[in-house]
């Protein structure tokens, strides 16, 4: 009898394990039977062992989120850039869509680099399909010289990127690079129209804001020929800025030295000449291949 009773007690206290992955029921039953601290600890250790891969996965996700937070200030740039690439890729193919957006990126990074160099706080580039891209200046330039420097950075780097496409075309004879070069030349040439808020209008502030009145009919012609609500908006903004300057000139802001005026005249008209020659060159090649 004693041997039988001891055997029954041992059977009652025995913890049974199973090879079934879902061991939750047996673990809970063992806790109810034993109710001891060691039993509870044993169950917790078993659960940790069973679900350790889940914990590792969660920790991995947390590390990923920390990386995303660190890159948060670039999220708008990368996100809008990928969206714009996708849209243009659906219209013209992935190769051209990627190249086209990279040309715009080069242009905007020209502004960004110069702005940082002159200690102006700016955001990263934000891309808007069918419009282009922009960087947001969180503080305004103190004078026309600084404004002109930031404005010139975009067309300079953008033009170099377009010239690089011409070089790749010469090396590979791939017409894709010729198409990208043409797009790059046109984008930067358009931006050099001398009227606020376009780059050309900001560059000529270091020469003379009176040049804006030359930009008004140019942008008006472009707006009529290539009708786009954004062009109309730029035209209105430019006219308002020109009228304000004509009505109440800000001589302190636009006061620059003769050397500065000559320097930016060379930059402005030099870029226009370079881009014009680039477009003429591509038109010549296009006629040959036709």
C-alpha positions in Angstrom: 0.0 0.0 0.0 2.8 2.5 1.0 4.6 1.8 -2.2 1.5 2.3 -4.2 0.6 5.6 -2.5 4.2 6.9 -3.0 3.9 6.0 -6.7 0.6 7.8 -7.0 2.1 11.0 -5.4 5.1 10.9 -7.7 2.8 10.5 -10.7 0.8 13.6 -9.5 4.0 15.7 -9.1 5.5 14.6 -12.4 5.8 17.3 -15.1 5.0 16.0 -18.5 6.6 17.5 -21.6 5.3 17.2 -25.1 6.9 17.7 -28.5 3.9 19.6 -29.7 5.0 23.3 -30.2 1.8 24.5 -28.6 2.8 23.7 -25.0 0.8 26.5 -23.4 -2.0 24.3 -21.9 0.4 21.8 -20.3 2.5 24.6 -18.8 -0.6 26.3 -17.3 -1.8 23.0 -15.8 1.6 22.4 -14.2 1.5 25.9 -12.6 -2.0 25.2 -11.2 -0.8 22.0 -9.7 2.4 23.1 -8.2 1.8 26.8 -7.5 5.3 27.2 -6.3 7.8 30.0 -7.1 10.1 27.6 -8.9 7.3 26.3 -11.0 6.4 29.9 -12.1 10.0 30.7 -12.8 10.3 27.5 -14.8 7.3 28.4 -16.9 8.7 31.9 -17.6 12.0 30.4 -18.7 10.2 27.9 -20.9 8.1 30.7 -22.5 11.2 32.8 -23.1 12.9 29.9 -24.7 9.9 29.2 -26.8 9.4 32.8 -28.0 13.0 34.1 -28.0 12.8 34.4 -31.8 9.8 36.8 -31.3 11.8 38.9 -28.9 14.8 39.0 -31.2 12.5 40.1 -34.1 11.0 42.9 -32.0 14.5 44.1 -30.9 15.5 44.1 -34.6 12.5 46.2 -35.5 13.3 48.7 -32.7 16.8 49.1 -34.1 15.4 49.6 -37.5 13.0 52.3 -36.1 16.0 54.0 -34.5 17.8 54.2 -37.8 14.6 55.6 -39.4 14.4 58.3 -36.7 18.0 59.3 -37.3 17.3 59.6 -41.0 14.0 61.4 -40.4 15.3 64.8 -41.7 16.0 63.1 -45.0 12.7 61.2 -45.1 10.8 63.8 -47.1 13.6 64.0 -49.6 13.9 60.2 -50.1 10.1 59.6 -50.0 9.2 62.4 -52.5 12.1 61.4 -54.7 11.0 57.8 -54.9 7.4 58.8 -55.6 8.6 61.1 -58.4 10.8 58.4 -59.9 7.9 55.9 -59.9 5.6 58.4 -61.6 8.0 59.3 -64.4 9.1 55.7 -64.8 5.5 54.8 -65.6 5.4 57.5 -68.2 8.9 57.2 -69.8 10.5 54.0 -68.4 12.6 53.4 -65.3 15.9 54.4 -66.8 14.8 57.8 -67.9 12.6 58.4 -64.9 15.6 57.7 -62.5 18.0 59.8 -64.6 15.5 62.7 -64.9 14.9 62.9 -61.1 18.7 62.6 -60.4 19.3 65.6 -62.7 16.8 67.6 -60.6 18.4 66.3 -57.5 21.8 67.6 -58.7 20.3 71.0 -59.3 18.7 71.2 -55.9 21.8 69.9 -54.1 23.7 72.8 -55.8 21.4 75.2 -53.9 21.7 73.1 -50.7 25.5 72.9 -50.7 25.9 76.7 -51.2 23.3 77.5 -48.6 25.1 75.5 -46.0 28.4 77.1 -47.1 27.0 80.6 -46.4 25.4 79.4 -43.1 21.7 79.6 -44.3 19.5 76.9 -42.6 17.7 75.0 -45.3 15.7 71.8 -45.6 16.7 68.9 -47.9 15.2 68.9 -51.4 11.5 68.0 -51.7 10.2 66.7 -55.0 6.8 67.5 -56.5 5.8 65.5 -59.7 5.2 67.7 -62.8 6.5 70.7 -60.9 10.1 70.0 -59.9 11.7 70.3 -56.5 12.6 72.9 -54.0 14.6 73.5 -50.8 13.0 75.4 -48.0 15.1 78.3 -46.6 14.3 78.6 -42.9 15.9 82.0 -42.8 16.1 84.6 -45.5 19.5 85.8 -47.0 20.8 89.0 -45.5 21.6 90.6 -48.8 21.5 90.1 -52.6 25.0 88.7 -52.8 24.1 85.7 -50.5 20.8 85.2 -52.4 22.6 85.2 -55.7 25.2 82.7 -54.5 22.6 80.2 -53.4 20.5 80.7 -56.6 23.6 80.2 -58.8 24.5 76.9 -57.1 21.5 75.1 -58.6 22.1 75.9 -62.3 25.8 75.4 -62.0 25.7 71.9 -60.6 22.6 71.1 -62.7 24.4 72.1 -65.9 27.4 70.0 -64.9 25.2 67.0 -64.4 23.6 67.6 -67.9 27.1 67.9 -69.4 28.0 64.6 -67.7 25.1 63.0 -69.6 26.6 64.3 -72.9 29.9 62.7 -71.9 28.3 59.4 -71.2 26.5 59.6 -74.6 29.9 60.1 -76.3 31.3 57.1 -74.5 28.4 54.7 -74.9 26.4 56.1 -77.9 23.3 55.4 -75.8 20.6 57.8 -76.8 19.1 57.7 -73.3 22.0 59.9 -72.1 21.3 62.3 -75.0 17.6 62.6 -73.9 18.7 63.2 -70.3 21.2 65.8 -71.3 18.6 67.7 -73.3 16.2 67.6 -70.4 18.9 68.8 -68.1 19.8 71.7 -70.4 16.2 72.7 -70.7 15.4 72.6 -67.0 18.4 74.7 -66.1 17.8 77.2 -68.9 14.2 77.7 -67.9 15.3 78.3 -64.3 17.5 81.1 -65.6 14.6 83.3 -66.7 15.4 86.5 -64.8 12.3 86.8 -62.7 11.6 85.9 -59.1 11.1 83.3 -57.7 13.1 81.5 -60.5 16.9 81.1 -60.0 17.6 83.6 -62.8 15.6 86.2 -61.0 17.5 85.6 -57.8 20.9 85.6 -59.5 20.3 89.0 -61.2 19.5 90.6 -57.8 23.3 90.8 -57.4 23.4 92.7 -60.8 20.2 94.8 -60.8 16.6 93.9 -59.9 15.6 96.0 -62.9 16.4 93.0 -65.0 13.2 91.5 -63.7 11.3 93.6 -66.1 13.0 91.8 -68.9 12.0 88.5 -67.4 8.3 89.3 -67.2 7.6 89.2 -71.0 9.9 86.1 -71.3 8.0 84.2 -68.7 4.7 85.4 -70.2 5.7 84.0 -73.6 6.7 80.7 -72.0 3.5 80.5 -70.0 1.4 81.0 -73.1 3.4 78.6 -75.3 3.6 75.8 -72.6 0.5 76.5 -70.6 0.9 75.4 -67.0 -0.8 76.8 -63.8 2.5 76.7 -62.0 4.0 79.0 -64.7 1.1 81.4 -64.3 1.7 81.4 -60.5 5.4 82.2 -61.0 4.5 85.0 -63.4 2.2 86.5 -60.9 4.7 86.2 -58.0 7.4 87.7 -60.2 5.2 90.7 -61.2 4.3 91.4 -57.6 8.0 91.3 -56.5 9.0 93.6 -59.4 6.2 96.0 -58.6 7.2 96.1 -54.9 10.8 96.9 -55.8 9.8 99.5 -58.3 7.3 101.1 -55.8 9.6 101.0 -52.8 13.2 100.1 -53.7 15.2 98.3 -51.1 18.6 99.9 -51.9 20.4 98.4 -48.9 19.5 94.8 -49.8 20.4 95.1 -53.5 23.5 97.3 -53.1 26.5 95.3 -54.5 30.0 96.2 -55.6 31.0 96.5 -59.3 33.1 93.4 -58.9 30.1 91.5 -57.7 28.0 92.8 -60.6 30.6 91.7 -63.1 31.1 88.3 -61.5 27.4 87.4 -61.5 26.9 88.8 -65.0 29.6 86.4 -66.2 28.0 83.5 -64.3 24.4 84.4 -65.5 25.1 85.0 -69.2 27.8 82.3 -69.2 25.3 79.7 -68.1 22.8 80.8 -70.6 25.4 80.5 -73.4 26.6 77.1 -72.3 23.0 75.7 -72.0 22.0 77.2 -75.3 25.0 75.6 -77.0 24.2 72.3 -75.4 20.7 72.4 -76.7 21.9 73.4 -80.2 24.4 70.5 -80.1 21.8 68.0 -79.3 19.4 69.3 -82.0 22.2 68.9 -84.5 22.8 65.3 -83.5 19.0 64.6 -83.6 18.9 66.0 -87.2 21.8 63.7 -88.2 20.1 60.6 -86.8 16.8 61.5 -88.4 
